[in-house]
């Protein structure tokens, strides 16, 4: 059976260990526990060191001995300063002053070894500041700090609930709907402090309009007044591209100009009038008679041949809707629908990758029905979702009747 190897300590280590007691006035027991040696062993080192210090040459007179003692004290102080600065090196970066809270935390951790005065002096902070910090820490966070912490949790939760999309205005609306009393400035500050950002819609999209020479026969019945103050007055529609690994996918959507709700949509692998007809029929089936009788709703789009074809003229007559188109090449004449595509792509589609048409269709349909219609808050609707806004309008109409 082997024997335990005896620890070996260099003369320099014994000298420095002894001076941790001699120079600081700390007890042998305290220092022994800190450096991991026995009290008796450290006591012997201290005794030897003190004996050597007391055996100064008798040839020195009183003034010389006093000067020698002063220099010993000065060297000891400088040694302690150096040891503390080594420990605080990560806090003091390239000579910059530390943040007070960081400095006070370091003082609190090292005060037993180096003392509050030394630490405060070397870190460039005041002792009174440290003691105020300790008092505030021990008292716990005040009402203001607690409130900010609660709001931070609420802001993060609202941002996560929006799939990382909502910025300060929508998060503010969400919190207020939950009963929170908070300003937009506070929400924005919390977002900045926590690295939270919303997503701003993009304005560009690939062109999908192929002009039909016969489009001049259809009027513009909207004049950019997409919201005419009631449901089923104006429906807007457009077609956009969706990229997948299998190639382009085309999406046609129909929205209510008042509530911004997507009423019907359809997908196709080729750009043809059938995709417009499918979306319009779905919207008409969804609306009639869910929101009451419709007085020849205006179906507004651009002058693409898919909207101005004889096929769509026939469908519009069958469904009793009036066709309306904007001017050629003027995107503002269908700006509301353009805005929807921007929202779809910036807040959802461009953040994901879709390998197949089937994947894209499933994901986009889910986003339209469960996120956009039901959850996404619109500033133009008083920060309500399209579904909530429609519910409000229907209830108000019933109360007024």
N, C-alpha and C positions, 0 to 999 in steps of 0.2 A: 504494500500500500504506500502510495507516494506521500510526501510531506508538503505542507502548505509553504509556498515560497514567501519569504519575508520581504516586506516592502522596503524599497531603497529610496532614500531622499537625498538629493544633491545639497551641498552646502548653500547654494543660492536659494533653493526652495525653503530650507530651514530658516535662513536669514529673513526672507520675505514673510514667511508665516509668523515668525516671532514679532516682526514689526507690525503685523495686522493687530496685534494686541498692544504693543508698546506705543505705537503712533496714534491709535484711535481711542485708547482708553476702554476698549471693549473687553469683556471677560474672556478668560481662557476657554471656558466651557462653550461660550457662544461661537467663538472663532473655530474651535475644534469641530463642532458639529457642522459648521459651514464648509470647511475644507476636507472633512472626512478623515481626520486623524484622532488618535486617542488623546484625552485631556492630559494624561501624565506625560506623554511624549512631547506634546506641545509645551507643557509647563517646563520641561527640561530645556527645550530650545530657547524659551523666553529667558530662563535663568542664565543660560550661557551668554545670550546676546546682551543682557543687561550688565553682566559682569565685564564683558569686553568693553561696553560703553563707559563703565565706571573706572576702568583702568587706563584713563587718559594719562599721557606723560606728565610726571610731576614737575617737569621743567616749565609747563605752561603756567602763566600767572592768572590771576582772577579774571582779568579782561579777556585774555585769550580763551579761557575756558568758557566764558559767557558767549563769546563770538562763535566758538565751536558748537555750543548748544543751539544757538540761533540758527546756524547753518544747517544743523541736523533737522531742526523743526521745519525749516524752509524746504529742504529736500524732501522731507516726508510729505509736506503739503503738496508739493509739485507732483510727487509720485501718485498721490491720491487723485489729484486733478487729471493726471494722464490716464489712470485706470478708468475713471468715470467717462472721460471723453472717448475712450475705446468702446465702452458699452453703448454710448449714445451716438456713435458714428452713423448708424443707419438713419437716425432722426435728423442729424445736422448734415444736410447734403450740400456739399460745395460751399460751405460757409453761410448758407441761408439760415435765417432764424426759423425755428420750428413754430408750428401752430401752438398757441397756448395750451389747448386741451391735450395735445400729444406730449408737450413738455411736462405738464402736470402729472400725466399718467406715468411718465418715466420717473419723475421725482418720487412718486408714491411707491414705485417698485424698488427704487434704489436708496431710499432715505435711511434705511437701517445700516447700510454699509458706508454711505458717504455723507449723510446728513442733509437736511433740507437746505440750509444756507449755501453750501457748496454747490449743490445741484442747481439751485435757482440762479446763482451767479453765473455758472458756466453755460446755462441754457438761455440766459438773457431774460428771465422772467422774475417777478417779485414773489417774495415769500407770502405776502398778504394775498396775492392772487391765487397762489396754490391752496392756501387754507380756505379761501372762499369756494374754490373748486371742490375741495373735499366736502365742505358743508353742503353744497348743492347736490353733490353725488349721493351723499348719505341720506339726504332728504328725499331723494327720488325725483323723477320728472314732475315738473309743475303742470298745472292744467293746460297751459298753452302747448307745451311739448307733447302731452298726452293726446290733445286734440289733433295736432299735426300728425302724430303716429297713426291715429285712427283714420284720418283722411288719406294718408299714404296707402294704407291697406285697401281702402275703398277705391282709390284711383287705380291701383294696380289690378284689382279684381274687375273693374269696369273695362279696362283696356284689354285684359285677357279674354273677357266675355265677348268682346268685339273681334276676336281673332287677331288682335294687334293692329287694328285698322283705325279706330277712333282717335281723334285729336282732342284738344282741350274743350272746344265748344260742345261736342257730343258727349264727352265724359261728364262735363258740367251738367248737361241736361239729364243724363242718366242718374247722377247723384241727387239732383233736385227731385227727380221723380221718386227716389227712394226716401225722401224726407230730409236730406242733408241741406243745411244752410251754409253755403260756401260761394266764394266769388270765382270768376273765371281766372283772375290773376293768381289766386292761390292754387288752383288746379294746374295752371300752366307752370308755376314755380315747382310744384311737386314733381311734375313730369320731367322738367329739366334736371332737377336734382337727382332723379332716379334713372335718367337715361331713357325715358319713355317717349316715343314719337308716334304720331299718327301718320297716315298715308294720304298724300295729296293726289287727287285724280289727275291723270294726264289728259291732254286735250287733243292729241293727234290720233288718227285712226286711218287704216288703209281705205282707199275709195272703193265703194261697192255699187255706186250708182252708174247704171248704163242707161243713158237718156233715150226715151222713146220719142220719135218725131211727132207722134200723135198726142203727146202730153199737153200741147197747148189747148186742147179742148177741155181740160180739167181746171177748175179755178182754185185759187187759194182762199179758202173760207175762214182761215184762222188768223192770218196776219200777225203771227207770232204770239197771239193771245191763247196760249195752250191751256191755261187755267181760267175757265170762265165762271168760276164760283160754284159749280155744282158737279156732281158725278154724272158720267155718261153724256156730257156735252161734247167733249173732244177726246178722241183716242189717237195717240201718236204711235207711229210704227217706223221701223227701219230694219236693215239687215247688216250684220257684221261678220267678219271672218274670225274663226278660232283655230289656231294652229295646233296640230298633233303630229306624232310620228307617222301616222298613216296618211297625212295630208290635211288640206284645209277642210274645215267643217263650217257650214253656214248656219247662223242663228237669226231668226226673225222674231221680234217681240212686239207686243201691242200693250200700251200702257194707258191708264186713265190720266188725262192732262191735269185733273184737279187733285187727285190723291197720290199720283205717281205710282200707283200699284200696277204691277205687271199682271194683266188679265189673261193673256194667252201667249204662247211661244211655241216655236217648232224648229226642228233641226233638219238639215239636208246636206248631202254630200256633193250636190251640184246646185248651182245658183239658178233657180227656176221659180216661176210664179206659184207653183204648188206649195212652196214653203210659206209664202205670204197667205195664201188661202187657208192653209191649215192653222196658222196662228190666229187669223181673224175669226174663223169658225169656233175655235176654242174659246176666244174671248167672248164671243156672242153667246155661246152656250153657258159660260160661267156667269155672265151678267143677267141674262134674261131667264127667269123673272126675279133673280136674287135681290136686285136693288130697285125693283119696280119697273114700270113700263118705260121704254126708251123712245124719245121723240126724235127719231132719225139722227142718231149720233153721227158726228163728223169723224171720218176716218182719214187722218192727215199723215202724209208721208212725203218723200222726195219724188222727183220726176223719173225715177228708174223704171225701166220697162216692165219689171215685175209688178209694179203698182198700177201702171197705166194701161195694161194689156186688156184685151177684150174679155179674157177670162175673169179678171178682177172686176171689170165693169158688171159682168153678169152676176158674180157673187155678191157684190154690193147691192145690186137691185134685189136679189133674193133675200138678203138679210135686212133690207131697208135701212142701209147706212149711206151717208153722203160722202163721196170721195173728195179729197182736197189735197193739193200738192203745192210745195213751195217752188221758188224759182230755181232754175238750173244753176248749179255750182254755188249756191248761197246757203252755206251750212246753217246760218242763223235761222233760216226759215223752218228748220226742224231741230232747233237747238236743244230742246228738252230731251229728245231721244238720243242725240249725240252725247249729252251729258250722262245718260244712263250707261252707254257703252264705255265711257271713260271710267265710271265708277266700277262697273263689272270687271274691267281688265286690270285697273290699278289696285283695287282693294281685294281682288280674288284671283282672276285667271292667270295673270302674269307672275303670281307668286308660286305657282305650281307647274309641274310638268305632266303632260298627259300623253301616254303611249298610244292609246287607241281612241277612235271616235266614241266607242261605248263608254270609256272612262270619262271623257269630257262631257258627254251628254248627261250622265248620271250626276257628276259633280256640279255642273252649271244649273241643272234643274233643282238640285237640293239647295244651292245658294239662292236662287231666285225665290223659291217658295218658302224656305225656312229662315233665311237670313235677311234678304232684301225686303220682302213684303212684310215680314212679321217683326224683325228686330232692328233694322237699320233706321236710325233717327235722321230726319230731314230738317234742316234749318228752315226751309220754306214752309214746312208744315208745323212750325212751332216746336220743333224737336220731338215730333211724334213719328212712329212708323206709319207706312201707308195703311196698314190694316187698322191701327188704332185711330188714325185720322178719319177713315171711312166710318168706323163705329161711332165716333163723336158726331159726324155730320148726320148720320141716320138717326141717332138719338135726338139730336136737336130738331130735326125735321118732324119727328114723331111728337115731340113735346109742343111744337108750334102748331100742329094740326088740331 
